Amino acid sequence: MKFKKEFLITTLLSLTSTSHAFDWFVDPHFTVTERYTDNLRLLVKPTRDNLITTLTPSMHFGYLADNNELKGSFLWNQYLYHGESTLDFSEKIVNLNHAFTADRWRTNVTGRYAIESTITTQTDVNSGGFVVAQLPRTTENIAPDITYQLTEKNSLQFGASYLDVSFDKHPNLAFTNYTNSQLFSTLNHTYTEQLSFNLTGSYSLYDTGTNGGVTFLYNNNPLLPYQENYKQNSATTTIQVGSQYLFDEQTTFSATAGLRDTNSHTAYQCSGGFLVPGCPSVSTQYSSTTNGKIFSAALKRSFERGNINLSANQQLNPASTGSQQQSTVLNASGNYEISDRWSMGISGMYQIVDVITPSRSPALFNFNRHLTTISPNVQWKWTHEVSLLLSYTYTDQYFPSSNVSAKSDSIQLQFNYQPLINRQVK
């Protein structure tokens, strides 16, 4: 059942009445970004370049008390596309987190409400990779959990989450609305001060509802329009074991590995007065079962003047393509402080996305893709309040089904202002 943002915010704020000694804080931040890109839409043959100004006021806020705390953030991205003002967009993102601690148990509630741009989100693991139109994507998410300390070294955690993603409809595009609900339980064991283990089981439900009424042109022929109707619901069960090892104060390694089992039920139909290859003309229902591996690993190392982070993971993600997608992601990043004012860094990512339970014809919609990004940067601290960040980003998105790649180069200059104020509010 879809909940409203008012319920999300009210639920989180109502938990703040358990303590009377509040130390409130407010932390404002303002950013101006100028970005040039030669292929905004990640087309194989780009038609133009773009200059984009982004104005970003943001704020962290909340309170600290003896046994609970509230932390929140608000961010507004105002995108201005010079020479293509029809793409101008206002992103608004609110995050809230409340934590409460008692003698042997603690609770945590996280909520998120966001109105985001499809242009800025279509390359993530929950999307289809096609940066073709500017539409609002609305996300509502709430995730409570409770942890009970069984013994000095053992704890048991239960949690749930609910995610609702929806799009403003477009007459020629099929962004799929979906919900995803999950229940999970984790048993944690602290073996030593350096080594801990965990065992997690989860059950999740992915549901697209019924999507349809969207008109497409077969082979881009205006004389061959057709409509597509589809829906899918999937149930996924996972189990995984993990551990975390603290080598020293500067180095941490963590890893998990497990298995998943996914059962999907799909209905699919195309109508247009002619037979669309790969798409049935009458409603066709079918079921499928898939199994797969899930894993994650991360290595974090800090130095006196820098840090290095390496990670790899494979997981099943709910997606706006009408199906769930398996992602395999490798990440690497590093930062180094050259001096008190200058620092430099670099980050890279390689991502493979595969549709595991397709709800639509792979011949018409194939969202399997590989994404590579590399981004070096340099930062200069002008004052304690003001800094400048210059970065370059190379992006390559490859679609194996059509054996084509889309590449882009972007240069970005960012001005950051964070006033040094007394952030504590009495």
N, C-alpha and C positions, 0 to 999 in steps of 0.2 A: 504494500500500500504506500502510495507516494505521500511523503510528509512535506510540510511547508517549512520555509526557512525560519518563520517565526517560532515554530515548535522547536527547531534545532537550537536556536539561540536561547529561548526560554528554558529549555531543559538544562543547558550548560550553566546559565546564570543562576538558576534555582539552587544549584549545588553549592553556591558560595555562601550560604547562610549558616554554615556549620561553625563558623568562628567569628569572633568579634574584633580581634586585634589584627586589622588589615594594614599592611604597608603597600600602598598603591604606587605604581610606577608608570611613566609614559616616556617613550623613546621615539621621537620623530626622526624622519629621514627623507631626503629629497634627492632625486636623480634626474638628470637630463641626458639622453642618449641620442647621438647621431649615428645612423647606420647606413652604409651603402652596400647593396647587393646586386649582383649581375643576373640572378635567377631566383627571384622571390618565390615563384610557384613551383620550383624544381621541375621545369619542363625539359624534355630531351632537347628541344630546340627553343630556347628562350626568346621571347618577342621583345623584351625591353628590360632595362635595369630600373632600380628604385632607390630613392633616398627617403629614409624614414626617420622622423623625429619622435621620440618617446618621452613623455613627461610622466614621472612616477613619484607622486607623494605616497609615503607609507608611514606606518606607525606600529610599534610594539607596545603593548599595554598589559596591565594585569595587577595582581597583588600577591604578596607573600604573607602567610600566617604560620602559626605554630605547627599546625597539623594538616594544612592544605594550601594549595596555591592555584591561581588562575593565570594563564598566559594566553594572550591573544595577539593577532596581527591583522592589520588592514592594509591592502595594497591596491592602488589605482594606477593602471597603465593606460595613458592616453596616447594612442598611436595616430600619427599624422603622416599620411603617404603623399609626398609632394608629387604633383602631376597625375595622381590617381586617387583623388579625394573620396571616391566611392568606397574605398577600402578603409577609411578612417574608422577607428573603433575604440571603445572604452571598456577595458577589462577591469573587473572588480572582484577581489578575492578576500574573503574573511576566514581566518582560522582561529579556533578556540580550543583550549585544552585545560581541563580541570583535574587535579590530582588530590587525593585525600589519603592520609596515612593514620592507622590506628596501631594498637599494640602488635597484632600479628597479621593484620591484613591491610591492603591498600586498594583503592579504586582509581580508575583513570577513565576519563571520557574525552574523546577527541571529536571535533566537528569541523566541517568545511562547507562553505557555500561560495561558489565561484561562477562568474559569467566570463568566459574566455573566448578568444578568437580561434576559429578553425585554422586560420593561416599559421598561427603560432603553436598549435598543438597537434597537427596532423602527422608529424613524424614520430610521435611517441608510440609506445608499445600497445596502447589502447585505441589506436586509430588506423586508418587505411593507407596513409602515406601520400594521398593525393591532395596537394595544396592548390586547389582549383578555385575556391570561392571563399568569401568572407561571410561567415555565419556565426551567430552566438551559440556557444556550447555551455549549457547550464549544468553544474555539478552540485549535488547535495549528498553529503556523506556524514554519517555518525558512527562512532566505534567505541562502545564502552567495554571495559574489562575489569576483572577483580582478581587479586592475587592473595592467596593465604599462605602464610609461613608455617609449614607443617612441623619442621624442626629447624635447628640452627642451620642446617645445610640443605634442606629440601623445601621447595615451595611449589604450589599448584596454582595455575592461572587458567581462568575461563574468560572467554571474550566473544564478542559478536561484532558484526559490521553490516551496514546497509549503505549501498551506493546507488544513486539514481542519476543517470546522464540523459539529457534531452537536447534536441537541436531545433532551432527555428527552421521550418520546412522551406525547401527550395524546389521549384517546379521541375528541375532537371537533375537533381542530385538526390542520392539515397543515403544520407547519414542516418544511421539506425539508433533510435532511442533504446536504452536498455537499463535493467536493474541487476544488481548482484548482491546477494545476501550470503553471509558466512557465519558459521559457528566454529570455534576452535578451542582446544585445551592444550596446555603445555605443562609438563613436569620438568622442573629445574633442579639440578643437583650440583652443589659446590663441592668439588673434590678437594681442592686446596685453594689457597689464596690466589693462585695463578691459573688453575684449571677448573673449568665447569662444563657440565653436560646438560643437554635438554632433549626431550622427546615431545613431538607435537603431532596432533591429529586434527584434521579440519574437514568440514563438509560445507560446500557452497552451491548456490543455485543461481544460474544465469538465465535471464528471461528477456527477450526482445519485444514481447507482445506481438501484435500484428502490424507489420509495416507494408504499405502499399499505396497505390494511386500515383506513384511517381512515373512520369513519362520519359522514356529513353528513345534515342534514334539508333536503330540497328545499323551498324557500320557508318554512323554519322549521316545516314541518308534521311532527309526530311520527309520523304515519301513512305518511310517504314517506321512509324512510331509504334511503340508497344509499352504496356504497363506491367510492372512486376509486383507480386505480392508474396510475402514470405514471413515466417516467424520461426523462432527456435527457443527451446528451453533445454538447459543442460544441468546435470548434477555431477559434481566432482568431489571425490573423496581422496584425501592425501594423508600420508604418514611420513614423517621425516625425523631423523636424529641429527644432533649437532653438538658442537663443542666450541669453546673459546679458550684461548691460551694467551696469557700475558707473559711474554718473554722477559720484558723489563718495563720500566716506566715509559719508554718511548715506543715500544713495539707490541702490537696486538694482532693476533691471527684468529679468525673465526671461520667455521665451515659448517654446512648442513647438507644432507643428502637424503633423498627419499623417492617415493613412487606416488603416482596419481592414477586414478581410474575415473574416466569421464563417460557418462551416458547421455546422449543427445537425442532429442525428438524434433523433427523439422517438417514444416509444410511449405511448399513452394509452387508457384504458378506464374506463367506469363500469358498475357492476353493482348492481341493486337490485330486480329483478323488474318494472321499468317503464322506459320510455324517458325518459332524462334529456335535456332539450333542450340541444344543444350539446356533448354528450358521447357518444361511440360506445359501444354495448353490447358490442362485440367489440374486441379489441386492434387498434388502428390505428397503423401506423407511417408516418411521413412525414419528409421532409428539407427543409431550407430554407437559403438563402444570403442574407445581408444584408451590405451595405456601409455604412460610415459615416465620419464625421469624428471625430477626436480632437484636442483642443487644451488648452492651459493657458497662463495668463498671470498674472504676479504683480508687484506694485509695492510695495516696502517703503521707507518714509521715516521716519527717526528725527530727532528734534529734541532740544534741550537738556533739555526736561522732558516729552517724550512721543514718540509714534510713531503712524504710520498704516500699515495694511496693506490692500491691495486684491487680490483674486484672482478668477479665473474659470477653469473647466475643464469639459471634456466627456470622458467616458470610459465604457468598458464594464466593468461590475462583476459578479463572481459573486454570486449572491444565494440566499437561503433560500426564495424563492418557487417554486423548481423551474425557473427560467429565469434567463438573464442579463438585466441591466437597464442601460440607458444613462442616465447621470445628467448633468445640466447644472447646475452649481452656481456661484452668485455669492456671494462673501464680502466683508465689509468690517468693519474694526475699528479702534478708536483708543483711546489712553490718554493721560492728561495728569496730571502731578504738580502739584497745586495748591500744596502745601507739602511740607516734609519728612515730615509725618505723613499728609496727606490726598492722595488721588488719585481720579480718576474715569475711567470708560471706557464704551464702548458697542460692541456688535457686532451684526451683522445677517447673515442668510443667506436666499437664495432658491434653492430646489432643485426641479428638475423631474426626475422619474423615469419612464422609459418602458420597458416590457417589450418587448424587441426580438425574442426568439425564444420565444414562449409555449409551454409544455409542457402547459398545462391550458386549458380552455375559457374565453376571455375573457368569455363570457356568465355564467359562474359565478364566476370569479376574475379580476378586473381590478385589477391593482396599480398602474396608472398614477396618478400623484399629483403635486401641487405642495405644497411645504412652505415656509412663511415663518416666520422667527423674528427677534425683535428683543429685545435684552437690554442695558439700561443698568445700570451698577453704580457704587458708591462704596466706597472702602476707607479705613480708618483704621488707622494703625500705632500701637498702644498703646505697645509697647516694641519693641526690636530683635528680640524673640522672638515677640511676640504681635500679631496683627492681626485686625480684623473686616471682613467684606465683606458688604455689603447689595446685593442685585440683584433686578431684576424681569424676567420673561421673558414675552413674548407669542408664542403659537404658533398658526398657522393651517394646517391640512392640508386640501387640496381634492382631491376625486376627480372628474375630469371625466366619467367614465362615468355616474355617478349625479347629477352636478351638485349635490353636497352638500359642505359645509365643516364641519370640527370645529375649534373654537377653545378655547384655554385661557389662563388667566392664572396666573402663579406668582410668589410672593414668597419669597426665600430669604435667610437670615442665616447666615453662615458664620464660625466661630471657628477661627483657625489658630494653631498653636503649633509653632515650629521652634526647638528649644533650641540655644543657641550653645555648642557643645562642641568639643573638639579632635577633628575628624572623621577625622584621620589615625591609623590603627592600626598600630603597629609589630609 
